[in-house]
Amino acid sequence: MEDEEKIVDTLWELLKSKQYTRLKEILAEMNPADVAEICNDLDEQTLPLIFRLLPKDSAADAFVEMDSDTQETLLRAFSDTELKQVVNELYADDAVDLIEEMPANVVKRILALASPSKRKDINELLKYPENSAGSIMTTEFVYLRENWTVGESIAFIRRSGLNKETIYICYITSSGRLIGWISVKDLLLAPSDDTVISEIMEENVISVNALEDKEEVAKLLSRYNFIAMPVTDSENRLVGIVTFDDAMDVIEEETTEDLSIMSAQTPMEKTYLKSTPFEFFTHRIPWLAIMMISATFTGIIISGFENALAANVLLTAFIPMLMDTGGNSGSQSSVTIIRALSLGEIEFSDLPHVVVKEFLTALMCGLALGCICMLKMFLIDRLLLNNPELTLSMMLVVSSSLCVTVLVAKILGGTLPLIAKKLGADPAVMSSPLITTCVDAISLIVYFSIAKSVLF
Amino acid sequence: MEDEEKIVDTLWELLKSKQYTRLKEILAEMNPADVAEICNDLDEQTLPLIFRLLPKDSAADAFVEMDSDTQETLLRAFSDTELKQVVNELYADDAVDLIEEMPANVVKRILALASPSKRKDINELLKYPENSAGSIMTTEFVYLRENWTVGESIAFIRRSGLNKETIYICYITSSGRLIGWISVKDLLLAPSDDTVISEIMEENVISVNALEDKEEVAKLLSRYNFIAMPVTDSENRLVGIVTFDDAMDVIEEETTEDLSIMSAQTPMEKTYLKSTPFEFFTHRIPWLAIMMISATFTGIIISGFENALAANVLLTAFIPMLMDTGGNSGSQSSVTIIRALSLGEIEFSDLPHVVVKEFLTALMCGLALGCICMLKMFLIDRLLLNNPELTLSMMLVVSSSLCVTVLVAKILGGTLPLIAKKLGADPAVMSSPLITTCVDAISLIVYFSIAKSVLF
């Protein structure tokens, strides 16, 4: 980070003093991802200036890594020739990402200026639904034939590999159908150049359907440690590949999205620094409002026990502690289950297992907390704070309510995400905020019912 | 998942009917990660039986992917010859992972049976602190010399690449120091076999120090889309590489760990299904107990306003709504900031930016919620539930307290994770549960103060 600031300072000075040759040298030495990072912070005038100083081969790489509004600014500043050059340097999957982010008039210009073959690839990929494997795959990969020799294959890769997103995994097809794959490592380490591909290729191909969820594809790729995952259509014809770097991006995006949902926010596309307060407002207010209104129930419950509360105001003092402990207990369980679901460790059929495990855990937690709470009330509230109103029966009411609340909270927290998943909803929705709202109502009912039967 | 169950059934039937040849064939066709998954569910007797049927080359690959208790069972069942074979097939980084998980007597046997060169590699890696780049790197990579030609380099890779974890990125060193790198793609696509490496190698090497945090390394690798990241010592000598698949594992682990911390649990090493209720108990109870005890403050605050509450019991009915909305508002902000910090989008110096943005967002959310709350109280509580005690001034007290609570909650939620990071703590600690505890106390004080000045 510090280095970056220093580089940016140097670049600015060179720019102001118009030392373009030196500027060009520095930019040429930088990694495209770092160039992109710097470009994201430039103003509209400077951005195209700097971009034009980039060497041709790294310009497209840097462009792909930029934020979408930086890309848009650049595209609008480009002449047709410049735009044509950048677009045709992009891999088809990156071009599709770009098109999905840009406004219609920019998209029109991109498609008009793309070469016919690039346009065909792009249109092919645009057909796949959002969030599908097809939407993130690339069509630029290496095919080999099963009757070629290792020597022929290596020669073929050396001739045709330039525009392929990865050459390290090559696919063998027969009348379009995927029948095997081989890594460049296996090719290079093959016993002889005359070995025929069909003898050494891996015939047990793990592939995904183009309509599969992209998150699923990323997880499979990570599970099998693949550099690329082949994507096929319903007839097992190879239509593209998803590379590991795109899978890593998907995992990062999905984690961010899950965290938003888990904290009751509609996911945002932009980074924190680039989002406006109004955008945050629109993504946060709906959930806050819904949960606030649903708290009407807790209000009704409390109003229902108004007389009990009026007779013993001390009862009120323990409401926040009960509610928070319930919320925390529930969120521990729900977050654990949501993560286990997302890692594929558990599925709906594990529901009985989860219920038993959460019940036993909750029982231990509930009993322990009940005891700690008794001790705490005796030592702190009674002795230290000298509160004589806190009778033994009152303490028993609080501790036993706490125990029941923890039990209910953990079982709800453990089961609701599984049920959400079964119903086709995102389990992340069933996380702390929503569960807290349920647990609050239940814990209040438990508390007042126990209080009424013991104290009155 | 369904396929997996079917395969497991088939394997069991073959095992029971002792059709070992067919069993061997099926296992040979499976991906090692899938074999590992199945092995994790086998009992102590069957596990070694199945493992011995695996083809030699995929046995080690499957072994690496197994859970650590499955690995331990196998290691204990192995004869010395078997253990020797598996250990020497492992890459040094995988062997180190294994050693870090196994009990001392198993480790002793592993080290005794490892080949001298493997043992040297393992001991080298064991020197690095836990969670450092050094602890996850491998020492098996390809070196090239700058004065070699492309042809010589390819020939060298073909001779020596067999035991390298990746051959796709080769590193060029000069007296041990890392001076450049080149991909196998660039080698294969080089204009001529006589091109000298120094002419085409990439001299701007991005590398990490062996003591760098492994999470940082994984993020850099993802940022630059590298297949492998070179790791150097303090004198820029190349000591190892971290490959993309290990980086993906690190990111997955770290996300799981962050989620545990964010939901107030001590992170666990084992999967959900393999952890016992007692283990969950020990990881959950400390935080629940601490937060329960810290709720003493909210109790004290409520007791302090006892008279006000006794005079107007309806005040109590809105406490849960106020507290929950405060907690939810705070957790929206804290989770957003924790994620932005973890993605490197913001750092401590962005504190003023964050404060302003969260303040403006909170102001909009607070005002909107205040209005919605007024409307809700009027329509639902007053008209629908027919509650005449709910006067206009009472409604104003609740709505304005809500507005202030949201404001405080969002500013605390936005700033506390940044401050935690600055103080060297994990920002994830400052997530919903802890912030809720703070926000509760503040919202109650605000509520009662406003109530006192308006109503009494």
Contacts between the chains, C-beta under 8 A, distances in Angstrom:
chain1	res1	chain2	res2	distance
A	1	B	344	8.0
A	1	B	347	6.3
A	29	B	204	4.9
A	30	B	204	7.2
A	31	B	204	7.0
A	31	B	206	5.9
A	31	B	224	5.9
A	33	B	223	5.3
A	33	B	224	5.2
A	33	B	225	7.5
A	154	B	188	7.3
A	157	B	188	6.0
A	158	B	188	5.0
A	158	B	189	6.3
A	161	B	185	6.5
A	161	B	188	6.3
A	161	B	189	5.5
A	162	B	189	5.8
A	166	B	185	8.0
A	167	B	184	8.0
A	167	B	185	5.3
A	167	B	188	7.0
A	168	B	168	5.4
A	168	B	184	7.2
A	168	B	185	7.5
A	168	B	227	7.9
A	184	B	167	8.0
A	184	B	168	7.2
A	184	B	184	6.2
A	184	B	188	7.7
A	185	B	161	6.5
A	185	B	166	7.9
A	185	B	167	5.3
A	185	B	168	7.5
A	188	B	154	7.3
A	188	B	157	6.0
A	188	B	158	5.1
A	188	B	161	6.4
A	188	B	167	7.0
A	188	B	184	7.7
A	189	B	158	6.3
A	189	B	161	5.5
A	189	B	162	5.8
A	204	B	29	4.9
A	204	B	30	7.2
A	204	B	31	7.0
A	206	B	31	5.9
A	222	B	245	7.5
A	222	B	248	4.6
A	222	B	249	7.6
A	222	B	252	6.9
A	223	B	33	5.3
A	224	B	31	5.9
A	224	B	33	5.2
A	225	B	33	7.5
A	225	B	245	3.9
A	225	B	248	7.9
A	227	B	168	7.9
A	227	B	227	7.0
A	227	B	244	7.7
A	244	B	227	7.7
A	244	B	244	5.3
A	244	B	245	7.8
A	244	B	248	7.5
A	245	B	222	7.5
A	245	B	225	3.9
A	245	B	244	7.8
A	247	B	248	7.8
A	248	B	222	4.6
A	248	B	225	7.9
A	248	B	244	7.5
A	248	B	247	7.8
A	248	B	248	6.4
A	248	B	251	7.4
A	249	B	222	7.6
A	251	B	248	7.4
A	251	B	251	6.7
A	251	B	252	7.7
A	252	B	222	6.9
A	252	B	251	7.7
A	252	B	343	7.2
A	255	B	255	5.5
A	255	B	339	7.9
A	256	B	339	5.7
A	256	B	343	7.2
A	259	B	335	5.5
A	259	B	338	8.0
A	259	B	339	5.2
A	260	B	335	7.5
A	260	B	336	7.5
A	262	B	335	7.1
A	263	B	331	4.9
A	263	B	332	5.2
A	263	B	334	7.8
A	263	B	335	3.7
A	263	B	336	7.3
A	263	B	432	7.1
A	264	B	328	5.7
A	264	B	331	7.4
A	264	B	332	6.3
A	265	B	332	5.2
A	265	B	335	7.8
A	265	B	336	7.1
A	271	B	340	7.2
A	271	B	343	7.8
A	271	B	345	4.8
A	272	B	336	6.6
A	272	B	337	7.4
A	272	B	340	4.0
A	272	B	345	5.1
A	272	B	346	5.6
A	272	B	354	8.0
A	272	B	357	8.0
A	273	B	340	8.0
A	273	B	345	6.3
A	273	B	346	6.3
A	273	B	350	7.0
A	273	B	353	6.8
A	277	B	357	5.4
A	277	B	360	3.7
A	277	B	361	4.4
A	277	B	364	6.6
A	278	B	364	7.0
A	280	B	336	7.9
A	280	B	357	7.2
A	280	B	361	4.2
A	281	B	361	5.5
A	281	B	364	4.2
A	281	B	365	5.9
A	281	B	368	7.5
A	284	B	329	7.7
A	284	B	332	5.1
A	284	B	361	7.0
A	284	B	365	5.9
A	285	B	364	7.6
A	285	B	365	5.5
A	285	B	368	5.5
A	285	B	369	7.3
A	287	B	328	7.3
A	287	B	332	7.9
A	288	B	325	6.3
A	288	B	328	5.9
A	288	B	329	6.2
A	288	B	332	7.6
A	288	B	365	6.2
A	288	B	369	6.0
A	288	B	406	7.7
A	289	B	368	7.4
A	289	B	369	6.4
A	289	B	372	5.2
A	291	B	324	6.5
A	291	B	325	7.0
A	291	B	328	5.8
A	292	B	321	6.1
A	292	B	324	7.6
A	292	B	325	5.0
A	292	B	369	6.1
A	292	B	372	6.9
A	292	B	373	6.4
A	292	B	376	7.5
A	292	B	402	7.7
A	293	B	372	7.5
A	293	B	376	5.6
A	293	B	380	7.8
A	295	B	320	5.9
A	295	B	321	3.6
A	295	B	324	5.7
A	295	B	325	7.3
A	296	B	321	7.7
A	296	B	376	7.1
A	296	B	380	5.7
A	296	B	381	7.2
A	298	B	317	7.8
A	298	B	320	3.9
A	298	B	321	6.5
A	298	B	324	7.9
A	299	B	317	4.3
A	299	B	318	6.3
A	299	B	320	7.3
A	299	B	321	6.3
A	299	B	381	7.0
A	300	B	317	7.9
A	300	B	385	7.0
A	302	B	316	5.4
A	302	B	317	4.2
A	302	B	319	7.7
A	302	B	320	7.3
A	303	B	314	7.1
A	303	B	317	5.1
A	303	B	387	7.2
A	306	B	313	5.0
A	306	B	314	7.7
A	309	B	309	8.0
A	309	B	313	5.3
A	309	B	316	5.8
A	310	B	310	6.7
A	310	B	313	5.0
A	313	B	306	5.0
A	313	B	309	5.3
A	313	B	310	5.0
A	314	B	303	7.2
A	314	B	306	7.7
A	316	B	302	5.4
A	316	B	309	5.8
A	316	B	316	5.1
A	316	B	319	7.4
A	317	B	298	7.9
A	317	B	299	4.3
A	317	B	300	7.9
A	317	B	302	4.3
A	317	B	303	5.1
A	318	B	299	6.3
A	319	B	302	7.7
A	319	B	316	7.4
A	319	B	319	6.1
A	319	B	320	7.0
A	320	B	295	5.9
A	320	B	298	3.9
A	320	B	299	7.3
A	320	B	302	7.3
A	320	B	319	7.0
A	320	B	323	6.0
A	320	B	440	5.3
A	320	B	444	7.1
A	321	B	292	6.1
A	321	B	295	3.6
A	321	B	296	7.7
A	321	B	298	6.5
A	321	B	299	6.3
A	323	B	320	6.0
A	323	B	323	6.6
A	323	B	324	7.8
A	324	B	291	6.5
A	324	B	292	7.7
A	324	B	295	5.7
A	324	B	298	8.0
A	324	B	323	7.7
A	324	B	433	8.0
A	324	B	436	6.2
A	324	B	437	6.6
A	324	B	440	6.5
A	325	B	288	6.2
A	325	B	291	7.0
A	325	B	292	5.0
A	325	B	295	7.3
A	327	B	327	7.2
A	327	B	433	7.9
A	327	B	436	7.1
A	328	B	264	5.7
A	328	B	287	7.3
A	328	B	288	5.9
A	328	B	291	5.8
A	328	B	433	5.0
A	328	B	436	7.9
A	329	B	284	7.7
A	329	B	288	6.2
A	331	B	263	4.9
A	331	B	264	7.4
A	331	B	432	6.9
A	331	B	433	7.0
A	332	B	263	5.2
A	332	B	264	6.2
A	332	B	265	5.2
A	332	B	284	5.2
A	332	B	287	8.0
A	332	B	288	7.6
A	334	B	263	7.8
A	335	B	259	5.5
A	335	B	260	7.5
A	335	B	262	7.1
A	335	B	263	3.7
A	335	B	265	7.7
A	336	B	260	7.5
A	336	B	263	7.3
A	336	B	265	7.1
A	336	B	272	6.6
A	336	B	280	7.9
A	337	B	272	7.4
A	338	B	259	8.0
A	339	B	255	7.9
A	339	B	256	5.7
A	339	B	259	5.2
A	340	B	271	7.2
A	340	B	272	4.0
A	340	B	273	8.0
A	343	B	252	7.2
A	343	B	256	7.2
A	343	B	271	7.8
A	344	B	1	7.9
A	345	B	271	4.8
A	345	B	272	5.1
A	345	B	273	6.3
A	346	B	272	5.6
A	346	B	273	6.3
A	347	B	1	6.4
A	350	B	273	7.0
A	353	B	273	6.8
A	354	B	272	8.0
A	357	B	272	7.9
A	357	B	277	5.5
A	357	B	280	7.1
A	360	B	277	3.7
A	361	B	277	4.4
A	361	B	280	4.2
A	361	B	281	5.4
A	361	B	284	7.0
A	364	B	277	6.6
A	364	B	278	6.9
A	364	B	281	4.2
A	364	B	285	7.5
A	365	B	281	5.9
A	365	B	284	5.9
A	365	B	285	5.5
A	365	B	288	6.2
A	368	B	281	7.5
A	368	B	285	5.5
A	368	B	289	7.4
A	369	B	285	7.3
A	369	B	288	5.9
A	369	B	289	6.4
A	369	B	292	6.1
A	372	B	289	5.2
A	372	B	292	6.9
A	372	B	293	7.5
A	373	B	292	6.4
A	376	B	292	7.5
A	376	B	293	5.6
A	376	B	296	7.1
A	380	B	293	7.8
A	380	B	296	5.7
A	381	B	296	7.2
A	381	B	299	7.0
A	385	B	300	7.1
A	387	B	303	7.3
A	402	B	292	7.7
A	406	B	288	7.6
A	432	B	263	7.1
A	432	B	331	7.0
A	432	B	432	5.9
A	433	B	324	8.0
A	433	B	327	7.9
A	433	B	328	5.0
A	433	B	331	7.0
A	436	B	324	6.2
A	436	B	327	7.2
A	436	B	328	7.9
A	437	B	324	6.6
A	440	B	320	5.3
A	440	B	324	6.5
A	444	B	320	7.1
